[in-house]
Amino acid sequence: MTQKTSRSRKRPMLRFVVGPMQSFLSLNPLGQVPQLAAQRRVHQAFRWLHLHDGLLLDWQRALISVPAPPFGEQARAAWLLTQFQSIGLAEAGIDAEGNVHGLLQMPSEDQASLPAAVAGNQARALVISAHIDTVFPAGTPVDPSVEGARIVAPGACDNAAGVTGLLAIAAALLHAAITLPCPVLFVGNVGEEGEGDLRGMRYLYQRSPWCDRIAAHIVLDGAGHEVAVTEALGSRRFLATITGPGGHSWTDAGAPNPIAILSRAIATLPPAELPGSARTTWNVGTIAGGSSVNAIPEQASARFDLRSTSPEELIALEVALRHAVEDAVMAANAGVSPRRDRSSAAPANFSIERIGDRPAGRLPGGATLYEDLLAVDRHLGIRTEPRIASTDANIPLSLGVPAISIGAGGDGGGIHTRQEWYDATHRELALKRILLLVLLTAERC
């Protein structure tokens, strides 16, 4: 990452508010937040959020009604693009991976006064994002049920709440005509759930025009207003497949049975939560194979999810998985029934394919982004709860970009089930939290 120039640091705090301003550079975040929250245009943004809770609920219901299964987010992306355009974000579009983006850019006359290194196409930017995909496969019925401030539907909370919050913050900033001292890129990204493997974030940080310009990243994911994900939980996902000759359950009894082999491998793995200082877990999420009760299957497969706060433990668990599968196959081939001549029969074979790799990372202690969040939370009377989780923030944190994942307010439950629900009561508090954090972070880009 390029470093911020000395001239960019000399710009007075709160330049984004039009009108006479005093400098707050001498204040720490705890002193800056009350001064910031007292500004007239910030109050106008807060008032917009307060008066438009009904509109936000309408946005959320409309969003939920557009399915966004893994690798099938195109219709929802088109819907969100229309919203970005209608509220007035600049350069709204959809990138090659399917992410929706819109820009809140400082006026051109202000850019002209900045050094070339921090102006125009070279300006470091703040990203605020929310994933638009859901875990639910194509064809899942989606018919949001709304009663008061409560919505029940697949994906109502994860992540319709985050996307609605994304729209709300952009609309409030635009309504209040708040000019920020750096570009703010709003992103509705694809590929956060399941085997999407963070493909939307990977594109943003590896191939997009913004990949070398991101100074900080705020992720909106789900409900709530207290939790802050500051440590990215590393995970690796694998598809293990066993193949064999198959056959009739009676006449070919004793032939290697892929389902039995896979079951033996799973049974020999260590406990699902391994003891040790670093929390390490594994899960088998799906298992499939066979065609009939009276047929020895020709194939069986299972999907494994391995997670750890320690990269070393994650590697050790991967090794244990590979050994368990290989040993089970070898034992099956060695134990073929001698009742029949099977010298020409195909032995069992296996393959293990990595289908997901989410890198670990951590926001360093004392990071400005987290200190700013603590200051905002103290001002709003919120108790900050740092957490470890796997989110879109994994990618920037693994690259050393300051990032944090926070909720977009309200409450939710039944996550990843068809009975998922979201309650928008008290959403406004979280949106104020996000808006103040965006303003503080933008000043430091």
Salt bridges, closest charged atoms under 4 A:
ASP58 OD1 - ARG61 NH2 2.70
GLU73 OE1 - ARG199 NH2 2.69
GLU97 OE2 - ARG199 NH1 2.87
GLU97 OE1 - ARG207 NH2 3.19
ASP110 OD1 - ARG15 NH2 3.84
ASP133 OD1 - HIS131 ND1 3.00
ASP158 OD1 - HIS131 NE2 3.03
ASP158 OD2 - HIS416 NE2 2.93
GLU192 OE1 - HIS131 NE2 3.38
GLU192 OE2 - ARG358 NH1 3.67
GLU193 OE2 - HIS131 NE2 3.81
GLU193 OE2 - HIS416 NE2 3.43
GLU195 OE2 - ARG303 NE 2.68
ASP197 OD1 - ARG202 NH2 3.43
ASP221 OD1 - HIS131 NE2 3.53
GLU226 OE1 - ARG383 NH2 3.78
GLU231 OE2 - ARG362 NH2 3.05
ASP252 OD1 - ARG340 NH1 2.99
GLU273 OE2 - ARG279 NE 2.91
ASP305 OD1 - ARG237 NE 2.98
ASP305 OD2 - ARG307 NE 2.73
GLU318 OE1 - ARG236 NH1 2.52
GLU318 OE2 - ARG322 NE 3.16
GLU318 OE1 - ARG354 NH2 3.37
ASP357 OD1 - ARG236 NE 3.88
ASP357 OD2 - ARG354 NH1 3.15
ASP372 OD2 - ARG444 NE 2.70
ASP377 OD1 - ARG433 NE 2.76
GLU385 OE2 - ARG383 NH2 2.71
GLU385 OE1 - ARG387 NH2 2.91
GLU428 OE1 - HIS50 ND1 2.93
GLU428 OE2 - LYS432 NZ 3.73
